[in-house]
Amino acid sequence: MSKDPLHGKTLESILIFLVEHYGWENLASLIRINCFIDNPSINSSLKFFRKTDWARKKVEALYINTINKQNEKL
């Protein structure tokens, strides 16, 4: 089993998890990017993250931090 928390996770599943966990408004305050602020959607965000490496890394880091915090509570 991989120790990488991103192993087997698609960008779409990560984004859906974060939207369900934080909501678009909180995501926009945590990561200041327009695809979370202006008319946000999963599809438009996926297009942006697939083209923009630095933004994808921020989303992945937030996902890892969120998962780690949830695991600490268990």
SEBAZA-720993 format. One record per atom (N, C-alpha, C): residue in one letter; x, y, z. Coordinates in Angstrom, 1 decimal. Atoms other than C-alpha are relative to their C-alpha. Example, Ala and Ser with C-alpha at 12.3 -4.5 7.8 and 13.67 -1.06 7.14 Angstrom:
2
<code = A&c1 = 0.9&c2 = -1.2&c3 = 0.0>
<code = A&c1 = 12.3&c2 = -4.5&c3 = 7.8>
<code = A&c1 = 0.9&c2 = 1.2&c3 = 0.0>
<code = S&c1 = -0.9&c2 = -1.1&c3 = 0.0>
<code = S&c1 = 13.7&c2 = -1.1&c3 = 7.1>
<code = S&c1 = -0.8&c2 = 1.1&c3 = 0.8>
% end
This chain:
74
<code = M&c1 = 0.8&c2 = -1.2&c3 = 0.0>
<code = M&c1 = 0.0&c2 = 0.0&c3 = 0.0>
<code = M&c1 = 0.9&c2 = 1.3&c3 = 0.0>
<code = S&c1 = -0.8&c2 = -1.2&c3 = 0.1>
<code = S&c1 = 1.3&c2 = 3.4&c3 = -0.9>
<code = S&c1 = -0.2&c2 = 1.0&c3 = 1.2>
<code = K&c1 = 0.1&c2 = -1.0&c3 = -1.0>
<code = K&c1 = 2.1&c2 = 6.0&c3 = 1.7>
<code = K&c1 = -0.4&c2 = 1.4&c3 = -0.5>
<code = D&c1 = 0.4&c2 = -1.3&c3 = 0.6>
<code = D&c1 = 1.3&c2 = 8.8&c3 = -0.7>
<code = D&c1 = -1.5&c2 = 0.2&c3 = 0.0>
<code = P&c1 = 1.5&c2 = -0.3&c3 = -0.1>
<code = P&c1 = -2.1&c2 = 10.3&c3 = 0.2>
<code = P&c1 = -0.7&c2 = 0.3&c3 = -1.3>
<code = L&c1 = 0.6&c2 = -0.3&c3 = 1.3>
<code = L&c1 = -2.6&c2 = 11.3&c3 = -3.4>
<code = L&c1 = 0.0&c2 = -1.3&c3 = -1.0>
<code = H&c1 = 0.0&c2 = 1.2&c3 = 0.8>
<code = H&c1 = -2.0&c2 = 7.7&c3 = -4.7>
<code = H&c1 = -1.4&c2 = -0.5&c3 = -0.3>
<code = G&c1 = 1.3&c2 = 0.5&c3 = 0.4>
<code = G&c1 = -5.0&c2 = 6.6&c3 = -6.7>
<code = G&c1 = -1.2&c2 = 1.0&c3 = 0.0>
<code = K&c1 = 1.0&c2 = -1.1&c3 = 0.0>
<code = K&c1 = -6.8&c2 = 9.9&c3 = -6.3>
<code = K&c1 = 0.0&c2 = 0.8&c3 = -1.3>
<code = T&c1 = 0.0&c2 = -0.9&c3 = 1.1>
<code = T&c1 = -7.9&c2 = 11.8&c3 = -9.3>
<code = T&c1 = -0.2&c2 = 1.4&c3 = 0.4>
<code = L&c1 = 0.1&c2 = -1.5&c3 = -0.3>
<code = L&c1 = -7.8&c2 = 15.6&c3 = -9.4>
<code = L&c1 = -1.5&c2 = 0.3&c3 = 0.2>
<code = E&c1 = 1.4&c2 = -0.2&c3 = -0.2>
<code = E&c1 = -11.6&c2 = 15.5&c3 = -9.8>
<code = E&c1 = -0.5&c2 = -0.4&c3 = 1.4>
<code = S&c1 = 0.5&c2 = 0.5&c3 = -1.4>
<code = S&c1 = -12.1&c2 = 13.4&c3 = -6.6>
<code = S&c1 = 0.6&c2 = 0.9&c3 = 1.1>
<code = I&c1 = -0.6&c2 = -0.9&c3 = -1.0>
<code = I&c1 = -9.7&c2 = 15.7&c3 = -4.7>
<code = I&c1 = -0.8&c2 = 1.2&c3 = 0.1>
<code = L&c1 = 0.7&c2 = -1.3&c3 = 0.0>
<code = L&c1 = -11.6&c2 = 18.8&c3 = -5.8>
<code = L&c1 = -1.4&c2 = -0.2&c3 = 0.6>
<code = I&c1 = 1.3&c2 = 0.2&c3 = -0.5>
<code = I&c1 = -15.0&c2 = 17.3&c3 = -5.1>
<code = I&c1 = 0.0&c2 = -0.2&c3 = 1.6>
<code = F&c1 = -0.2&c2 = 0.1&c3 = -1.4>
<code = F&c1 = -13.8&c2 = 16.3&c3 = -1.6>
<code = F&c1 = 0.1&c2 = 1.4&c3 = 0.7>
<code = L&c1 = -0.3&c2 = -1.3&c3 = -0.6>
<code = L&c1 = -12.5&c2 = 19.8&c3 = -0.9>
<code = L&c1 = -1.3&c2 = 0.9&c3 = -0.1>
<code = V&c1 = 1.2&c2 = -0.8&c3 = 0.2>
<code = V&c1 = -15.7&c2 = 21.5&c3 = -2.2>
<code = V&c1 = -1.1&c2 = -0.5&c3 = 1.1>
<code = E&c1 = 1.0&c2 = 0.5&c3 = -1.0>
<code = E&c1 = -17.9&c2 = 19.2&c3 = 0.0>
<code = E&c1 = 0.5&c2 = 0.3&c3 = 1.4>
<code = H&c1 = -0.5&c2 = -0.3&c3 = -1.3>
<code = H&c1 = -15.6&c2 = 19.8&c3 = 3.0>
<code = H&c1 = 0.0&c2 = 1.4&c3 = 0.4>
<code = Y&c1 = -0.2&c2 = -1.4&c3 = -0.3>
<code = Y&c1 = -15.0&c2 = 23.5&c3 = 2.7>
<code = Y&c1 = -1.1&c2 = 0.9&c3 = -0.6>
<code = G&c1 = 0.9&c2 = -0.9&c3 = 0.8>
<code = G&c1 = -17.5&c2 = 24.9&c3 = 0.2>
<code = G&c1 = 0.8&c2 = 0.9&c3 = -0.9>
<code = W&c1 = -0.8&c2 = -0.8&c3 = 1.0>
<code = W&c1 = -16.5&c2 = 27.2&c3 = -2.7>
<code = W&c1 = 0.5&c2 = 1.3&c3 = 0.7>
<code = E&c1 = -0.3&c2 = -1.3&c3 = -0.6>
<code = E&c1 = -16.5&c2 = 30.4&c3 = -0.5>
<code = E&c1 = 1.3&c2 = -0.2&c3 = 0.9>
<code = N&c1 = -1.1&c2 = 0.2&c3 = -0.9>
<code = N&c1 = -14.1&c2 = 28.9&c3 = 2.1>
<code = N&c1 = 1.3&c2 = -0.4&c3 = -0.8>
<code = L&c1 = -1.1&c2 = 0.3&c3 = 0.9>
<code = L&c1 = -11.9&c2 = 27.4&c3 = -0.7>
<code = L&c1 = 0.6&c2 = 1.2&c3 = -0.5>
<code = A&c1 = -0.5&c2 = -1.2&c3 = 0.5>
<code = A&c1 = -11.6&c2 = 30.8&c3 = -2.2>
<code = A&c1 = 0.8&c2 = 0.8&c3 = 1.0>
<code = S&c1 = -0.8&c2 = -0.8&c3 = -1.0>
<code = S&c1 = -10.4&c2 = 32.3&c3 = 1.1>
<code = S&c1 = 1.3&c2 = -0.8&c3 = 0.3>
<code = L&c1 = -1.2&c2 = 0.8&c3 = -0.3>
<code = L&c1 = -7.9&c2 = 29.4&c3 = 1.6>
<code = L&c1 = 1.0&c2 = 0.1&c3 = -1.2>
<code = I&c1 = -0.8&c2 = -0.1&c3 = 1.2>
<code = I&c1 = -6.6&c2 = 29.5&c3 = -2.0>
<code = I&c1 = -0.6&c2 = 1.0&c3 = -0.9>
<code = R&c1 = 0.5&c2 = -1.1&c3 = 0.7>
<code = R&c1 = -7.0&c2 = 32.8&c3 = -3.7>
<code = R&c1 = 0.2&c2 = -0.1&c3 = -1.5>
<code = I&c1 = -0.1&c2 = 0.1&c3 = 1.4>
<code = I&c1 = -7.6&c2 = 31.8&c3 = -7.3>
<code = I&c1 = -1.4&c2 = 0.2&c3 = -0.6>
<code = N&c1 = 1.2&c2 = -0.4&c3 = 0.5>
<code = N&c1 = -10.3&c2 = 33.0&c3 = -9.6>
<code = N&c1 = -1.0&c2 = -1.1&c3 = -0.3>
<code = C&c1 = 1.0&c2 = 1.1&c3 = 0.3>
<code = C&c1 = -11.8&c2 = 29.6&c3 = -10.5>
<code = C&c1 = -0.7&c2 = -0.4&c3 = 1.3>
<code = F&c1 = 0.8&c2 = 0.2&c3 = -1.3>
<code = F&c1 = -12.9&c2 = 29.4&c3 = -6.8>
<code = F&c1 = -0.8&c2 = 1.2&c3 = 0.3>
<code = I&c1 = 0.6&c2 = -1.3&c3 = -0.4>
<code = I&c1 = -14.1&c2 = 33.0&c3 = -6.7>
<code = I&c1 = -1.1&c2 = 0.3&c3 = -1.0>
<code = D&c1 = 0.9&c2 = -0.5&c3 = 1.0>
<code = D&c1 = -15.8&c2 = 33.8&c3 = -10.0>
<code = D&c1 = -0.8&c2 = -1.2&c3 = -0.7>
<code = N&c1 = 0.9&c2 = 1.1&c3 = 0.5>
<code = N&c1 = -18.7&c2 = 31.4&c3 = -10.9>
<code = N&c1 = 0.7&c2 = -1.4&c3 = 0.0>
<code = P&c1 = -0.8&c2 = 1.3&c3 = -0.1>
<code = P&c1 = -16.9&c2 = 28.3&c3 = -9.6>
<code = P&c1 = -0.8&c2 = -1.2&c3 = -0.4>
<code = S&c1 = 0.6&c2 = 1.3&c3 = 0.3>
<code = S&c1 = -17.6&c2 = 24.8&c3 = -10.9>
<code = S&c1 = 1.2&c2 = -1.0&c3 = -0.1>
<code = I&c1 = -1.0&c2 = 1.1&c3 = 0.0>
<code = I&c1 = -15.8&c2 = 21.5&c3 = -10.8>
<code = I&c1 = 0.7&c2 = 0.0&c3 = -1.4>
<code = N&c1 = -0.6&c2 = 0.0&c3 = 1.3>
<code = N&c1 = -15.3&c2 = 21.5&c3 = -14.6>
<code = N&c1 = 0.9&c2 = 1.1&c3 = -0.3>
<code = S&c1 = -0.9&c2 = -1.2&c3 = 0.3>
<code = S&c1 = -13.9&c2 = 25.0&c3 = -14.9>
<code = S&c1 = 1.3&c2 = -0.1&c3 = 0.8>
<code = S&c1 = -1.2&c2 = 0.2&c3 = -0.8>
<code = S&c1 = -11.6&c2 = 24.3&c3 = -12.0>
<code = S&c1 = 1.0&c2 = -1.1&c3 = -0.5>
<code = L&c1 = -0.8&c2 = 1.1&c3 = 0.5>
<code = L&c1 = -10.4&c2 = 21.0&c3 = -13.4>
<code = L&c1 = 0.8&c2 = 0.5&c3 = -1.2>
<code = K&c1 = -0.7&c2 = -0.5&c3 = 1.2>
<code = K&c1 = -9.5&c2 = 22.7&c3 = -16.7>
<code = K&c1 = 1.2&c2 = 0.9&c3 = 0.4>
<code = F&c1 = -1.1&c2 = -0.9&c3 = -0.5>
<code = F&c1 = -7.5&c2 = 25.4&c3 = -14.8>
<code = F&c1 = 1.1&c2 = -0.8&c3 = 0.6>
<code = F&c1 = -1.0&c2 = 0.8&c3 = -0.7>
<code = F&c1 = -5.7&c2 = 22.9&c3 = -12.6>
<code = F&c1 = 0.8&c2 = -0.9&c3 = -0.9>
<code = R&c1 = -0.8&c2 = 0.8&c3 = 0.9>
<code = R&c1 = -4.7&c2 = 20.7&c3 = -15.4>
<code = R&c1 = 1.0&c2 = 0.7&c3 = -0.8>
<code = K&c1 = -0.9&c2 = -0.9&c3 = 0.7>
<code = K&c1 = -3.0&c2 = 23.6&c3 = -17.1>
<code = K&c1 = 1.0&c2 = 0.8&c3 = 0.9>
<code = T&c1 = -0.7&c2 = -0.9&c3 = -0.9>
<code = T&c1 = -1.6&c2 = 25.4&c3 = -14.0>
<code = T&c1 = 0.6&c2 = -0.8&c3 = 1.1>
<code = D&c1 = -0.7&c2 = 0.9&c3 = -0.9>
<code = D&c1 = 0.9&c2 = 23.3&c3 = -12.1>
<code = D&c1 = 0.0&c2 = 0.6&c3 = 1.5>
<code = W&c1 = -0.1&c2 = -0.6&c3 = -1.4>
<code = W&c1 = 1.4&c2 = 25.8&c3 = -9.1>
<code = W&c1 = -1.4&c2 = 0.0&c3 = 0.7>
<code = A&c1 = 1.4&c2 = 0.0&c3 = -0.6>
<code = A&c1 = -2.4&c2 = 26.0&c3 = -8.5>
<code = A&c1 = -0.4&c2 = -1.5&c3 = 0.4>
<code = R&c1 = 0.3&c2 = 1.4&c3 = -0.4>
<code = R&c1 = -2.8&c2 = 22.2&c3 = -8.6>
<code = R&c1 = 0.8&c2 = -0.5&c3 = 1.2>
<code = K&c1 = -0.8&c2 = 0.4&c3 = -1.2>
<code = K&c1 = 0.0&c2 = 21.8&c3 = -6.1>
<code = K&c1 = -0.6&c2 = 0.6&c3 = 1.3>
<code = K&c1 = 0.7&c2 = -0.6&c3 = -1.2>
<code = K&c1 = -1.8&c2 = 24.2&c3 = -3.7>
<code = K&c1 = -1.2&c2 = -0.8&c3 = 0.4>
<code = V&c1 = 1.2&c2 = 0.8&c3 = -0.3>
<code = V&c1 = -5.0&c2 = 22.2&c3 = -4.0>
<code = V&c1 = 0.4&c2 = -1.4&c3 = 0.6>
<code = E&c1 = -0.5&c2 = 1.3&c3 = -0.5>
<code = E&c1 = -3.1&c2 = 18.9&c3 = -3.5>
<code = E&c1 = 0.5&c2 = 0.1&c3 = 1.4>
<code = A&c1 = -0.5&c2 = -0.3&c3 = -1.4>
<code = A&c1 = -1.4&c2 = 20.4&c3 = -0.4>
<code = A&c1 = -1.1&c2 = 0.2&c3 = 1.0>
<code = L&c1 = 1.2&c2 = -0.2&c3 = -0.8>
<code = L&c1 = -4.7&c2 = 21.5&c3 = 1.0>
<code = L&c1 = -0.7&c2 = -1.3&c3 = 0.3>
<code = Y&c1 = 0.7&c2 = 1.3&c3 = -0.1>
<code = Y&c1 = -6.2&c2 = 18.1&c3 = 0.4>
<code = Y&c1 = 0.8&c2 = -0.9&c3 = 1.0>
<code = I&c1 = -0.9&c2 = 0.8&c3 = -0.9>
<code = I&c1 = -3.2&c2 = 16.4&c3 = 2.2>
<code = I&c1 = -0.1&c2 = 0.5&c3 = 1.4>
<code = N&c1 = 0.1&c2 = -0.6&c3 = -1.4>
<code = N&c1 = -3.4&c2 = 18.8&c3 = 5.2>
<code = N&c1 = -1.4&c2 = -0.3&c3 = 0.6>
<code = T&c1 = 1.4&c2 = 0.3&c3 = -0.4>
<code = T&c1 = -7.2&c2 = 18.2&c3 = 5.4>
<code = T&c1 = -0.1&c2 = -1.4&c3 = 0.5>
<code = I&c1 = 0.0&c2 = 1.5&c3 = -0.3>
<code = I&c1 = -6.8&c2 = 14.4&c3 = 5.3>
<code = I&c1 = 0.8&c2 = -0.2&c3 = 1.3>
<code = N&c1 = -0.9&c2 = 0.2&c3 = -1.2>
<code = N&c1 = -4.0&c2 = 14.6&c3 = 7.9>
<code = N&c1 = -0.8&c2 = 0.4&c3 = 1.3>
<code = K&c1 = 0.7&c2 = -0.5&c3 = -1.2>
<code = K&c1 = -6.1&c2 = 16.7&c3 = 10.3>
<code = K&c1 = -1.2&c2 = -0.9&c3 = 0.4>
<code = Q&c1 = 1.1&c2 = 0.9&c3 = -0.2>
<code = Q&c1 = -9.1&c2 = 14.3&c3 = 9.9>
<code = Q&c1 = 0.6&c2 = -1.3&c3 = 0.7>
<code = N&c1 = -0.6&c2 = 1.2&c3 = -0.6>
<code = N&c1 = -6.8&c2 = 11.3&c3 = 10.7>
<code = N&c1 = 0.5&c2 = 0.2&c3 = 1.4>
<code = E&c1 = -0.5&c2 = -0.3&c3 = -1.4>
<code = E&c1 = -5.4&c2 = 13.1&c3 = 13.8>
<code = E&c1 = -1.2&c2 = -0.1&c3 = 1.0>
<code = K&c1 = 1.2&c2 = 0.0&c3 = -0.9>
<code = K&c1 = -9.0&c2 = 13.3&c3 = 15.2>
<code = K&c1 = -0.5&c2 = -1.4&c3 = 0.3>
<code = L&c1 = 0.5&c2 = 1.3&c3 = -0.2>
<code = L&c1 = -9.6&c2 = 9.6&c3 = 14.8>
<code = L&c1 = 0.7&c2 = -0.7&c3 = 1.2>
% end
